[in-house]
Amino acid sequence: MNDATSARQQLFQIASEQGGHFTAAQARACGYSRALLSHHAKNGRFIRVHRGVYRLRDYPSSPRGDVVAAWLAAGSEVAVVSHETALELLDLSDVVPDSIHVTLPRRRRWYRAPTGVTVHTTERPPGEDEIVRRLGMRVTGPARSILDAAEWGTEPGQIEKAVRDAVDRAMTTASELREAAGARPGRVRRLVERALEPSGEF
């Protein structure tokens, strides 16, 4: 196996775990020089999606490839798909996000998001125990997604449905939600309490 074949296989393996997408940094780590990356982009083998993010032309389109690309563009090592987009990926509520939501540490507040991406920055980024994997992406887990969306201003009825869905499907518990909501504004706590009342959980 020559170096070019090895580089191709390594890049395909990475891209296949990310809906056919990869970053320029990942390509370079596989052995692609900047010049070679540019060459493949110009001849259409690699499709540039965002700055520093590409998709393999011949890889089947992913239903949420736009989210994967936005997450990679924001920096997969620190970015987390969150808020309404996380609720959608977790199938909690019937919310239909009008943009892709990602959360970054406050130190990355300089990041300029592509059109159609809403960036939230925070001093308390999700811990590993608050993150799940979906389609290869880091996504906020059920409780964090619900509370972030509620605090951001997602329609209350959708939040209440997300709470009930998450508890009914044992994705989180009433006590976990109440504990996590304790650090949020009063309106968020009240919304969570109202959603939990019909479930009869204490």
C-alpha positions as CSV (number, residue, x, y, z in Angstrom):
1,M,0.0,0.0,0.0
2,N,1.5,3.4,-1.0
3,D,1.3,6.6,1.0
4,A,-1.5,8.0,-1.2
5,T,-3.7,5.0,-0.8
6,S,-3.1,5.0,3.0
7,A,-3.9,8.7,3.3
8,R,-7.1,8.1,1.3
9,Q,-8.2,5.2,3.5
10,Q,-7.5,7.1,6.7
11,L,-9.4,10.1,5.5
12,F,-12.4,8.0,4.4
13,Q,-12.5,6.3,7.8
14,I,-12.6,9.7,9.5
15,A,-15.2,11.1,7.1
16,S,-17.4,8.0,7.3
17,E,-17.9,8.7,11.0
18,Q,-18.8,12.3,10.3
19,G,-21.4,11.9,7.6
20,G,-18.8,12.2,4.9
21,H,-17.3,15.4,6.3
22,F,-13.8,16.2,7.5
23,T,-11.7,19.2,8.4
24,A,-8.6,20.5,6.8
25,A,-6.7,19.7,9.9
26,Q,-7.9,16.1,9.8
27,A,-6.9,15.8,6.1
28,R,-3.4,17.1,6.9
29,A,-3.1,14.6,9.8
30,C,-3.8,11.9,7.2
31,G,-1.0,13.1,5.0
32,Y,-2.7,15.6,2.7
33,S,-0.6,18.7,2.1
34,R,-2.4,22.1,1.8
35,A,-1.6,22.0,-2.0
36,L,-3.1,18.6,-2.4
37,L,-6.2,19.5,-0.4
38,S,-6.6,22.6,-2.6
39,H,-6.2,20.5,-5.7
40,H,-8.9,18.0,-4.7
41,A,-11.2,20.9,-3.8
42,K,-10.7,22.5,-7.2
43,N,-11.3,19.4,-9.2
44,G,-14.5,18.7,-7.1
45,R,-13.4,15.5,-5.3
46,F,-13.7,17.4,-2.0
47,I,-16.6,19.8,-1.7
48,R,-15.9,22.8,0.5
49,V,-18.8,23.3,2.9
50,H,-17.5,25.9,5.4
51,R,-14.1,27.4,5.9
52,G,-11.8,24.5,6.7
53,V,-14.6,21.9,6.4
54,Y,-15.1,19.6,3.4
55,R,-17.3,16.7,2.3
56,L,-16.3,13.8,0.1
57,R,-18.1,14.2,-3.2
58,D,-18.9,10.5,-3.6
59,Y,-20.1,10.0,0.0
60,P,-23.9,9.6,0.3
61,S,-25.6,12.7,1.7
62,S,-26.4,12.5,5.4
63,P,-29.8,13.7,6.6
64,R,-28.1,16.0,9.1
65,G,-24.9,16.7,7.3
66,D,-25.5,20.4,7.8
67,V,-25.3,20.0,11.5
68,V,-22.2,17.8,11.3
69,A,-20.5,20.5,9.1
70,A,-21.5,23.3,11.5
71,W,-20.1,21.4,14.5
72,L,-16.8,20.7,12.7
73,A,-16.5,24.3,11.6
74,A,-17.0,25.5,15.2
75,G,-14.3,23.2,16.4
76,S,-15.2,19.6,17.2
77,E,-12.8,19.4,20.2
78,V,-14.7,22.1,22.1
79,A,-18.0,22.6,20.3
80,V,-21.2,20.9,21.4
81,V,-24.5,20.7,19.4
82,S,-27.0,22.1,21.8
83,H,-30.4,23.8,22.5
84,E,-33.2,23.1,20.0
85,T,-30.8,21.3,17.6
86,A,-29.9,18.9,20.4
87,L,-33.6,18.4,21.2
88,E,-34.3,17.5,17.6
89,L,-31.4,15.0,17.4
90,L,-32.5,13.4,20.7
91,D,-36.1,13.3,19.4
92,L,-37.4,15.3,22.4
93,S,-40.4,17.5,21.6
94,D,-41.6,18.5,18.2
95,V,-39.4,21.5,17.9
96,V,-38.2,22.5,14.4
97,P,-35.1,24.7,14.8
98,D,-34.8,27.7,12.5
99,S,-31.0,27.5,12.8
100,I,-28.3,25.1,14.0
101,H,-27.3,25.7,17.6
102,V,-23.8,25.0,18.9
103,T,-22.3,25.9,22.3
104,L,-18.7,27.0,22.8
105,P,-16.7,28.0,25.8
106,R,-16.7,31.7,26.4
107,R,-13.1,32.0,25.5
108,R,-14.2,31.2,21.9
109,R,-16.6,34.1,21.7
110,W,-14.6,35.5,18.8
111,Y,-15.8,32.7,16.5
112,R,-17.8,34.0,13.5
113,A,-20.4,31.4,12.7
114,P,-21.5,30.6,9.2
115,T,-25.0,31.7,8.1
116,G,-27.7,29.6,9.6
117,V,-25.7,28.8,12.7
118,T,-26.5,30.2,16.2
119,V,-23.5,30.1,18.6
120,H,-24.0,30.2,22.4
121,T,-21.0,30.9,24.6
122,T,-20.8,29.9,28.2
123,E,-18.6,30.0,31.3
124,R,-19.9,26.6,32.2
125,P,-19.5,24.4,29.2
126,P,-21.1,20.9,29.4
127,G,-19.1,18.3,31.3
128,E,-18.5,14.9,29.8
129,D,-21.4,13.6,31.9
130,E,-23.7,16.0,30.1
131,I,-22.7,15.0,26.6
132,V,-23.9,12.2,24.4
133,R,-22.8,11.1,20.9
134,R,-25.1,11.4,17.9
135,L,-24.0,10.9,14.3
136,G,-20.4,11.1,15.6
137,M,-21.1,14.6,17.1
138,R,-20.8,15.8,20.7
139,V,-24.4,16.7,21.7
140,T,-25.7,18.0,25.0
141,G,-27.6,15.3,26.8
142,P,-31.4,15.4,27.6
143,A,-31.4,17.4,30.8
144,R,-28.8,20.0,29.6
145,S,-30.5,20.4,26.2
146,I,-33.9,21.0,27.8
147,L,-32.6,23.5,30.3
148,D,-30.5,25.4,27.8
149,A,-33.4,25.6,25.3
150,A,-35.8,26.7,28.1
151,E,-33.4,29.5,29.2
152,W,-32.8,30.6,25.7
153,G,-36.5,31.0,25.0
154,T,-37.8,27.9,23.2
155,E,-41.6,27.8,23.2
156,P,-42.8,26.6,26.7
157,G,-45.1,24.0,25.3
158,Q,-42.1,22.4,23.5
159,I,-40.1,22.4,26.7
160,E,-42.9,20.8,28.7
161,K,-43.2,18.0,26.0
162,A,-39.4,17.5,26.0
163,V,-39.4,17.1,29.8
164,R,-42.2,14.5,29.6
165,D,-40.7,12.7,26.7
166,A,-37.3,12.5,28.4
167,V,-38.7,11.2,31.7
168,D,-41.2,8.8,30.0
169,R,-38.3,7.3,28.0
170,A,-36.0,7.1,31.0
171,M,-33.5,9.4,29.3
172,T,-33.3,11.4,32.6
173,T,-35.3,11.5,35.8
174,A,-37.5,14.1,37.5
175,S,-35.0,14.4,40.4
176,E,-32.1,15.0,37.9
177,L,-34.0,17.7,36.1
178,R,-35.0,19.4,39.3
179,E,-31.5,19.4,40.6
180,A,-30.1,20.7,37.3
181,A,-32.8,23.4,37.1
182,G,-31.8,24.6,40.5
183,A,-29.0,26.7,39.0
184,R,-31.2,28.2,36.3
185,P,-33.5,31.3,36.4
186,G,-36.8,31.0,38.3
187,R,-38.9,30.9,35.1
188,V,-37.0,27.8,33.9
189,R,-37.4,26.1,37.3
190,R,-41.2,26.8,37.2
191,L,-41.5,25.5,33.7
192,V,-39.7,22.3,34.6
193,E,-41.9,21.8,37.7
194,R,-45.1,22.4,35.6
195,A,-44.0,19.8,33.1
196,L,-43.3,17.3,35.8
197,E,-46.6,17.6,37.6
198,P,-48.6,15.4,35.3
199,S,-46.0,12.6,35.5
200,G,-46.5,12.2,39.2
201,E,-42.8,11.8,39.8
202,F,-41.2,13.3,42.9
